[in-house]
Amino acid sequence: MDLWFSEFHTPDAKFSIKVKEHLVTEQTKFQRIDFFRSDTFGTFFTIDGLIMVTEKDEFAYHEMICHPAFATNPYIKNVLIIGGGDGGTAREVSRYPTVQKIDMVEIDERVVRLCQQYLPQTASILDKDERINLFFEDGVEFVKNAPGNSYDLILVDSTDPIGPGEGLFTTEFYSNCYRILTDCGILINQHESPYYERDAREMKRAHQKIKRIFPIAKVYDFHMPSYPSGHWLFGFASKSLDPIEDFKPEEWKKFNLKTRYYNLELHKASFALPTYVKELLESV
């Protein structure tokens, strides 16, 4: 009998992957976690029935959440990752030898431990780099209690604004991110998709809140095949740095990083949004 995993993007549209093996299912006090193996996407895992990471396309997400910030401010030293339990974001940040500290705050330890077991492609870095400090606690509370001006970069690698991820889309959370960033600090947040109505609504709400707090608030896009519609966004917010005006391609080249998705031409292009997305953002 064929086994398929299906994620409903809307009540009448779904994305399905034929599954070779259902590796594990676990219900934590926060969420249900499932790992599967498939031919096309490799190993992938879901939280509460929503795809989080696949071996096939994770590079697109993790490169794009990380590298645009470093190409804007190549002097980042202290990084805070909220969420990111699969380890892919920490993996990309750890490629920068100039980074001194990476604090990663994941509310559900089982996400990390299961990814270390079933997705070493992203999670193996978590116990190999001494700069990475793991905190298994609520990211909202962590940010609230962190000292001011303590991070050069905050990467909010969160789930959708439901369940454990809901608090990471609030005005209070973004305000505390602003407080704990340095003067040249950058906030990158998972910004949902502009395509389906539910996702677009959350995108607009997040952008509206961030615009009220940060003097510079931009949005950039990328292609993520396993996410709803394949069209996904990140938010770029900063106290003083603009991702286009302060873009430092020659400095970033010195890191000599090999990437599969991000490149310097794409950096500028990713901030040139389709008209329908610009109109949605301008409406808030």
Contacts in CASP RR format, 6 or more apart in sequence:
PFRMAT RR
TARGET T0000
AUTHOR 0000-0000-0000
METHOD contacts of the structure
MODEL  1
MDLWFSEFHTPDAKFSIKVKEHLVTEQTKFQRIDFFRSDTFGTFFTIDGL
IMVTEKDEFAYHEMICHPAFATNPYIKNVLIIGGGDGGTAREVSRYPTVQ
KIDMVEIDERVVRLCQQYLPQTASILDKDERINLFFEDGVEFVKNAPGNS
YDLILVDSTDPIGPGEGLFTTEFYSNCYRILTDCGILINQHESPYYERDA
REMKRAHQKIKRIFPIAKVYDFHMPSYPSGHWLFGFASKSLDPIEDFKPE
EWKKFNLKTRYYNLELHKASFALPTYVKELLESV
2 18 0 8 1.000
3 18 0 8 1.000
3 19 0 8 1.000
3 20 0 8 1.000
3 22 0 8 1.000
4 16 0 8 1.000
4 17 0 8 1.000
4 18 0 8 1.000
4 19 0 8 1.000
5 16 0 8 1.000
5 17 0 8 1.000
5 19 0 8 1.000
5 36 0 8 1.000
5 38 0 8 1.000
5 46 0 8 1.000
6 14 0 8 1.000
6 15 0 8 1.000
6 16 0 8 1.000
6 17 0 8 1.000
7 14 0 8 1.000
7 15 0 8 1.000
7 16 0 8 1.000
7 46 0 8 1.000
7 49 0 8 1.000
7 50 0 8 1.000
7 51 0 8 1.000
7 228 0 8 1.000
8 14 0 8 1.000
9 15 0 8 1.000
9 196 0 8 1.000
9 228 0 8 1.000
9 229 0 8 1.000
10 196 0 8 1.000
10 197 0 8 1.000
10 198 0 8 1.000
15 51 0 8 1.000
15 226 0 8 1.000
15 228 0 8 1.000
17 36 0 8 1.000
17 38 0 8 1.000
17 40 0 8 1.000
17 41 0 8 1.000
17 44 0 8 1.000
18 38 0 8 1.000
18 39 0 8 1.000
18 40 0 8 1.000
19 36 0 8 1.000
19 37 0 8 1.000
19 38 0 8 1.000
20 36 0 8 1.000
20 37 0 8 1.000
20 38 0 8 1.000
20 39 0 8 1.000
21 36 0 8 1.000
21 37 0 8 1.000
22 34 0 8 1.000
22 35 0 8 1.000
22 36 0 8 1.000
23 35 0 8 1.000
23 36 0 8 1.000
23 37 0 8 1.000
23 43 0 8 1.000
23 118 0 8 1.000
24 33 0 8 1.000
24 34 0 8 1.000
24 35 0 8 1.000
24 114 0 8 1.000
24 118 0 8 1.000
25 32 0 8 1.000
25 33 0 8 1.000
25 34 0 8 1.000
25 35 0 8 1.000
26 32 0 8 1.000
26 33 0 8 1.000
26 34 0 8 1.000
26 110 0 8 1.000
26 114 0 8 1.000
27 33 0 8 1.000
28 108 0 8 1.000
28 110 0 8 1.000
30 107 0 8 1.000
30 108 0 8 1.000
30 163 0 8 1.000
30 164 0 8 1.000
31 47 0 8 1.000
31 48 0 8 1.000
31 108 0 8 1.000
31 163 0 8 1.000
31 164 0 8 1.000
32 47 0 8 1.000
32 48 0 8 1.000
32 49 0 8 1.000
33 45 0 8 1.000
33 46 0 8 1.000
33 47 0 8 1.000
33 108 0 8 1.000
33 110 0 8 1.000
33 111 0 8 1.000
33 114 0 8 1.000
34 45 0 8 1.000
34 46 0 8 1.000
34 49 0 8 1.000
35 43 0 8 1.000
35 44 0 8 1.000
35 45 0 8 1.000
35 114 0 8 1.000
35 118 0 8 1.000
35 119 0 8 1.000
36 43 0 8 1.000
36 44 0 8 1.000
36 45 0 8 1.000
36 46 0 8 1.000
37 43 0 8 1.000
37 44 0 8 1.000
38 44 0 8 1.000
40 56 0 8 1.000
41 54 0 8 1.000
41 55 0 8 1.000
41 56 0 8 1.000
41 57 0 8 1.000
41 226 0 8 1.000
42 54 0 8 1.000
42 55 0 8 1.000
42 56 0 8 1.000
43 54 0 8 1.000
43 55 0 8 1.000
43 118 0 8 1.000
43 119 0 8 1.000
43 121 0 8 1.000
44 51 0 8 1.000
44 52 0 8 1.000
44 53 0 8 1.000
44 54 0 8 1.000
44 55 0 8 1.000
44 56 0 8 1.000
44 226 0 8 1.000
45 51 0 8 1.000
45 52 0 8 1.000
45 53 0 8 1.000
45 86 0 8 1.000
45 114 0 8 1.000
45 115 0 8 1.000
45 118 0 8 1.000
45 119 0 8 1.000
46 52 0 8 1.000
47 111 0 8 1.000
47 159 0 8 1.000
48 162 0 8 1.000
48 163 0 8 1.000
50 159 0 8 1.000
50 160 0 8 1.000
51 226 0 8 1.000
51 227 0 8 1.000
52 86 0 8 1.000
52 159 0 8 1.000
53 61 0 8 1.000
53 86 0 8 1.000
53 88 0 8 1.000
53 115 0 8 1.000
53 119 0 8 1.000
53 122 0 8 1.000
54 226 0 8 1.000
55 119 0 8 1.000
55 121 0 8 1.000
56 225 0 8 1.000
56 226 0 8 1.000
57 224 0 8 1.000
57 225 0 8 1.000
57 226 0 8 1.000
58 86 0 8 1.000
58 88 0 8 1.000
58 121 0 8 1.000
58 122 0 8 1.000
59 260 0 8 1.000
59 261 0 8 1.000
60 222 0 8 1.000
60 223 0 8 1.000
60 224 0 8 1.000
60 225 0 8 1.000
60 260 0 8 1.000
60 261 0 8 1.000
61 222 0 8 1.000
61 224 0 8 1.000
61 232 0 8 1.000
62 88 0 8 1.000
62 89 0 8 1.000
62 91 0 8 1.000
62 92 0 8 1.000
62 122 0 8 1.000
63 92 0 8 1.000
63 259 0 8 1.000
63 260 0 8 1.000
63 261 0 8 1.000
63 262 0 8 1.000
64 220 0 8 1.000
64 222 0 8 1.000
64 234 0 8 1.000
64 261 0 8 1.000
64 262 0 8 1.000
64 270 0 8 1.000
65 89 0 8 1.000
65 92 0 8 1.000
65 155 0 8 1.000
65 157 0 8 1.000
65 188 0 8 1.000
65 190 0 8 1.000
65 234 0 8 1.000
66 89 0 8 1.000
66 92 0 8 1.000
66 93 0 8 1.000
66 155 0 8 1.000
66 188 0 8 1.000
67 92 0 8 1.000
67 252 0 8 1.000
67 257 0 8 1.000
67 259 0 8 1.000
67 262 0 8 1.000
67 267 0 8 1.000
68 188 0 8 1.000
68 220 0 8 1.000
68 234 0 8 1.000
68 236 0 8 1.000
68 243 0 8 1.000
68 262 0 8 1.000
68 267 0 8 1.000
68 270 0 8 1.000
69 76 0 8 1.000
69 153 0 8 1.000
69 155 0 8 1.000
69 186 0 8 1.000
69 188 0 8 1.000
69 236 0 8 1.000
70 76 0 8 1.000
70 96 0 8 1.000
70 153 0 8 1.000
70 252 0 8 1.000
70 255 0 8 1.000
71 247 0 8 1.000
71 248 0 8 1.000
71 249 0 8 1.000
71 251 0 8 1.000
71 252 0 8 1.000
71 264 0 8 1.000
71 267 0 8 1.000
72 186 0 8 1.000
72 236 0 8 1.000
72 238 0 8 1.000
72 241 0 8 1.000
72 242 0 8 1.000
72 243 0 8 1.000
72 246 0 8 1.000
72 247 0 8 1.000
72 248 0 8 1.000
73 152 0 8 1.000
73 153 0 8 1.000
73 184 0 8 1.000
73 185 0 8 1.000
73 186 0 8 1.000
73 241 0 8 1.000
73 246 0 8 1.000
73 248 0 8 1.000
74 98 0 8 1.000
74 248 0 8 1.000
74 251 0 8 1.000
74 252 0 8 1.000
74 254 0 8 1.000
74 255 0 8 1.000
75 98 0 8 1.000
75 152 0 8 1.000
75 184 0 8 1.000
76 96 0 8 1.000
76 98 0 8 1.000
76 99 0 8 1.000
76 152 0 8 1.000
76 153 0 8 1.000
76 186 0 8 1.000
77 98 0 8 1.000
77 99 0 8 1.000
77 100 0 8 1.000
77 101 0 8 1.000
77 152 0 8 1.000
78 99 0 8 1.000
78 100 0 8 1.000
78 101 0 8 1.000
78 103 0 8 1.000
78 150 0 8 1.000
78 151 0 8 1.000
78 152 0 8 1.000
78 153 0 8 1.000
79 93 0 8 1.000
79 99 0 8 1.000
79 101 0 8 1.000
79 102 0 8 1.000
79 103 0 8 1.000
79 151 0 8 1.000
79 152 0 8 1.000
79 153 0 8 1.000
79 154 0 8 1.000
79 155 0 8 1.000
80 103 0 8 1.000
80 104 0 8 1.000
80 105 0 8 1.000
80 143 0 8 1.000
80 146 0 8 1.000
80 151 0 8 1.000
80 153 0 8 1.000
80 154 0 8 1.000
80 155 0 8 1.000
80 180 0 8 1.000
81 89 0 8 1.000
81 90 0 8 1.000
81 93 0 8 1.000
81 102 0 8 1.000
81 103 0 8 1.000
81 104 0 8 1.000
81 105 0 8 1.000
81 154 0 8 1.000
81 155 0 8 1.000
81 157 0 8 1.000
82 105 0 8 1.000
82 139 0 8 1.000
82 142 0 8 1.000
82 143 0 8 1.000
82 154 0 8 1.000
82 155 0 8 1.000
82 156 0 8 1.000
82 157 0 8 1.000
82 158 0 8 1.000
82 168 0 8 1.000
83 104 0 8 1.000
83 105 0 8 1.000
83 106 0 8 1.000
83 107 0 8 1.000
83 139 0 8 1.000
83 156 0 8 1.000
83 157 0 8 1.000
83 158 0 8 1.000
84 90 0 8 1.000
84 104 0 8 1.000
84 106 0 8 1.000
84 111 0 8 1.000
84 157 0 8 1.000
84 158 0 8 1.000
85 104 0 8 1.000
85 106 0 8 1.000
85 108 0 8 1.000
85 111 0 8 1.000
85 112 0 8 1.000
85 115 0 8 1.000
85 123 0 8 1.000
85 157 0 8 1.000
86 111 0 8 1.000
86 115 0 8 1.000
86 119 0 8 1.000
86 122 0 8 1.000
86 123 0 8 1.000
87 104 0 8 1.000
87 112 0 8 1.000
87 115 0 8 1.000
87 122 0 8 1.000
87 123 0 8 1.000
87 125 0 8 1.000
87 126 0 8 1.000
88 122 0 8 1.000
88 123 0 8 1.000
88 125 0 8 1.000
89 155 0 8 1.000
89 157 0 8 1.000
90 102 0 8 1.000
90 104 0 8 1.000
90 125 0 8 1.000
90 126 0 8 1.000
90 129 0 8 1.000
90 132 0 8 1.000
91 122 0 8 1.000
91 125 0 8 1.000
93 99 0 8 1.000
93 102 0 8 1.000
93 153 0 8 1.000
93 155 0 8 1.000
94 102 0 8 1.000
94 125 0 8 1.000
94 129 0 8 1.000
94 131 0 8 1.000
94 132 0 8 1.000
95 255 0 8 1.000
95 257 0 8 1.000
96 255 0 8 1.000
99 131 0 8 1.000
100 131 0 8 1.000
101 131 0 8 1.000
101 133 0 8 1.000
102 129 0 8 1.000
102 131 0 8 1.000
102 132 0 8 1.000
102 133 0 8 1.000
103 133 0 8 1.000
103 135 0 8 1.000
103 151 0 8 1.000
104 126 0 8 1.000
104 132 0 8 1.000
104 133 0 8 1.000
104 134 0 8 1.000
104 135 0 8 1.000
105 135 0 8 1.000
105 137 0 8 1.000
105 138 0 8 1.000
105 139 0 8 1.000
105 142 0 8 1.000
106 112 0 8 1.000
106 134 0 8 1.000
106 135 0 8 1.000
106 136 0 8 1.000
107 136 0 8 1.000
107 137 0 8 1.000
107 138 0 8 1.000
107 139 0 8 1.000
107 164 0 8 1.000
107 165 0 8 1.000
108 136 0 8 1.000
108 164 0 8 1.000
109 136 0 8 1.000
112 123 0 8 1.000
112 126 0 8 1.000
112 134 0 8 1.000
112 136 0 8 1.000
115 122 0 8 1.000
115 123 0 8 1.000
116 123 0 8 1.000
116 124 0 8 1.000
116 126 0 8 1.000
116 127 0 8 1.000
125 132 0 8 1.000
126 132 0 8 1.000
126 134 0 8 1.000
135 142 0 8 1.000
139 168 0 8 1.000
140 167 0 8 1.000
140 168 0 8 1.000
140 170 0 8 1.000
140 172 0 8 1.000
140 173 0 8 1.000
143 154 0 8 1.000
143 173 0 8 1.000
143 176 0 8 1.000
143 177 0 8 1.000
143 180 0 8 1.000
144 172 0 8 1.000
144 176 0 8 1.000
146 176 0 8 1.000
146 180 0 8 1.000
147 180 0 8 1.000
148 179 0 8 1.000
148 180 0 8 1.000
149 180 0 8 1.000
149 181 0 8 1.000
149 182 0 8 1.000
149 183 0 8 1.000
150 180 0 8 1.000
150 182 0 8 1.000
151 180 0 8 1.000
151 181 0 8 1.000
151 182 0 8 1.000
151 185 0 8 1.000
152 181 0 8 1.000
152 182 0 8 1.000
152 184 0 8 1.000
152 185 0 8 1.000
152 186 0 8 1.000
153 185 0 8 1.000
153 186 0 8 1.000
153 187 0 8 1.000
153 188 0 8 1.000
154 177 0 8 1.000
154 180 0 8 1.000
154 181 0 8 1.000
154 185 0 8 1.000
154 186 0 8 1.000
154 187 0 8 1.000
154 188 0 8 1.000
155 188 0 8 1.000
156 168 0 8 1.000
156 177 0 8 1.000
156 187 0 8 1.000
156 188 0 8 1.000
156 189 0 8 1.000
156 190 0 8 1.000
157 190 0 8 1.000
158 165 0 8 1.000
158 168 0 8 1.000
158 169 0 8 1.000
158 189 0 8 1.000
158 190 0 8 1.000
159 165 0 8 1.000
160 192 0 8 1.000
160 199 0 8 1.000
160 202 0 8 1.000
161 167 0 8 1.000
161 168 0 8 1.000
161 169 0 8 1.000
161 192 0 8 1.000
161 202 0 8 1.000
161 206 0 8 1.000
167 173 0 8 1.000
168 189 0 8 1.000
169 202 0 8 1.000
169 205 0 8 1.000
169 206 0 8 1.000
169 209 0 8 1.000
170 209 0 8 1.000
171 209 0 8 1.000
171 212 0 8 1.000
171 213 0 8 1.000
174 187 0 8 1.000
174 209 0 8 1.000
174 210 0 8 1.000
174 213 0 8 1.000
174 214 0 8 1.000
174 237 0 8 1.000
175 213 0 8 1.000
177 187 0 8 1.000
178 187 0 8 1.000
178 213 0 8 1.000
178 214 0 8 1.000
178 239 0 8 1.000
181 187 0 8 1.000
181 238 0 8 1.000
181 239 0 8 1.000
182 239 0 8 1.000
183 239 0 8 1.000
183 240 0 8 1.000
184 238 0 8 1.000
184 239 0 8 1.000
184 240 0 8 1.000
184 241 0 8 1.000
185 238 0 8 1.000
185 239 0 8 1.000
185 240 0 8 1.000
185 241 0 8 1.000
186 236 0 8 1.000
186 237 0 8 1.000
186 238 0 8 1.000
186 241 0 8 1.000
187 210 0 8 1.000
187 214 0 8 1.000
187 235 0 8 1.000
187 236 0 8 1.000
187 237 0 8 1.000
187 238 0 8 1.000
188 234 0 8 1.000
188 235 0 8 1.000
188 236 0 8 1.000
188 237 0 8 1.000
189 206 0 8 1.000
189 210 0 8 1.000
189 234 0 8 1.000
189 235 0 8 1.000
189 237 0 8 1.000
190 234 0 8 1.000
191 203 0 8 1.000
191 206 0 8 1.000
191 207 0 8 1.000
191 219 0 8 1.000
191 232 0 8 1.000
191 233 0 8 1.000
191 234 0 8 1.000
191 235 0 8 1.000
192 199 0 8 1.000
192 200 0 8 1.000
192 202 0 8 1.000
192 203 0 8 1.000
192 206 0 8 1.000
192 232 0 8 1.000
192 233 0 8 1.000
193 199 0 8 1.000
193 200 0 8 1.000
193 203 0 8 1.000
193 227 0 8 1.000
193 228 0 8 1.000
193 229 0 8 1.000
193 230 0 8 1.000
193 231 0 8 1.000
193 232 0 8 1.000
193 233 0 8 1.000
194 200 0 8 1.000
194 203 0 8 1.000
194 221 0 8 1.000
194 231 0 8 1.000
194 233 0 8 1.000
194 274 0 8 1.000
194 276 0 8 1.000
194 277 0 8 1.000
194 280 0 8 1.000
195 228 0 8 1.000
195 229 0 8 1.000
195 230 0 8 1.000
195 231 0 8 1.000
196 228 0 8 1.000
196 229 0 8 1.000
199 228 0 8 1.000
199 229 0 8 1.000
200 280 0 8 1.000
203 233 0 8 1.000
203 280 0 8 1.000
204 280 0 8 1.000
204 281 0 8 1.000
204 283 0 8 1.000
204 284 0 8 1.000
205 284 0 8 1.000
206 235 0 8 1.000
207 217 0 8 1.000
207 219 0 8 1.000
207 235 0 8 1.000
207 281 0 8 1.000
207 284 0 8 1.000
208 284 0 8 1.000
210 217 0 8 1.000
210 235 0 8 1.000
210 237 0 8 1.000
211 217 0 8 1.000
211 284 0 8 1.000
213 237 0 8 1.000
214 237 0 8 1.000
214 238 0 8 1.000
214 239 0 8 1.000
215 238 0 8 1.000
215 239 0 8 1.000
215 240 0 8 1.000
216 236 0 8 1.000
216 237 0 8 1.000
216 238 0 8 1.000
216 239 0 8 1.000
216 240 0 8 1.000
216 241 0 8 1.000
216 242 0 8 1.000
217 235 0 8 1.000
217 236 0 8 1.000
217 237 0 8 1.000
218 235 0 8 1.000
218 236 0 8 1.000
218 237 0 8 1.000
218 242 0 8 1.000
218 243 0 8 1.000
218 244 0 8 1.000
218 271 0 8 1.000
219 233 0 8 1.000
219 234 0 8 1.000
219 235 0 8 1.000
219 236 0 8 1.000
219 271 0 8 1.000
219 273 0 8 1.000
219 277 0 8 1.000
219 281 0 8 1.000
220 233 0 8 1.000
220 234 0 8 1.000
220 235 0 8 1.000
220 236 0 8 1.000
220 243 0 8 1.000
220 270 0 8 1.000
220 271 0 8 1.000
220 273 0 8 1.000
221 231 0 8 1.000
221 232 0 8 1.000
221 233 0 8 1.000
221 234 0 8 1.000
221 270 0 8 1.000
221 273 0 8 1.000
221 274 0 8 1.000
221 277 0 8 1.000
222 232 0 8 1.000
222 233 0 8 1.000
222 234 0 8 1.000
222 261 0 8 1.000
222 270 0 8 1.000
223 230 0 8 1.000
223 231 0 8 1.000
223 232 0 8 1.000
224 230 0 8 1.000
224 231 0 8 1.000
224 232 0 8 1.000
233 277 0 8 1.000
236 243 0 8 1.000
236 271 0 8 1.000
243 267 0 8 1.000
243 271 0 8 1.000
244 268 0 8 1.000
244 271 0 8 1.000
247 267 0 8 1.000
247 268 0 8 1.000
249 264 0 8 1.000
249 267 0 8 1.000
252 264 0 8 1.000
253 264 0 8 1.000
273 281 0 8 1.000
END
